[in-house]
Amino acid sequence: MQSLIALIYVGIGGFFGAICRWSLGSILKKSLGDPSFPYPTLLINLIGCFAIGIAYSIWENNNTAKLFIIIGFLGGFTTFSTFGLELLTLIRAGSLGMATLYVSLSSFLGIFLVWLGMTIARLN
């Protein structure tokens, strides 16, 4: 039963986070025009990173808030915020090699897999 409740917290938080991401992205696209650089996504990711820093500091020991706000809402708003938190956690733990590996793999493999997915999708 407890994992069902956790799932509900994450799901509802993610629902609202995704709606906020889409809404803010739409507003930013309208106000910035449709630039060649993805400013709306950059701004959303930076806002998410700032928000996860605040949320984690406030609710580090509150499992319900972590499920709803950090994993759910901010996970739906931007997964980049989670990346930032996990990276900082590795750095603070003194795991600089792991942090470097995490950044490198996330960046290069992420870009490669986007390309691969697009390439495979275009085959059809």
Secondary structure, DSSP 4 states (H G I P E B T S, - for coil): -HHHHHHHHHHHHHHHHHHHHHHHHHHHHHHH-S-SS-HHHHHHHHHHHHHHHHHHHHHTT-HHHIIIIIIIIHHHH-THHHHHHHHHHHHHTT-HHHHHHHHHIIIIIHHHHHHHHHHHHHT-
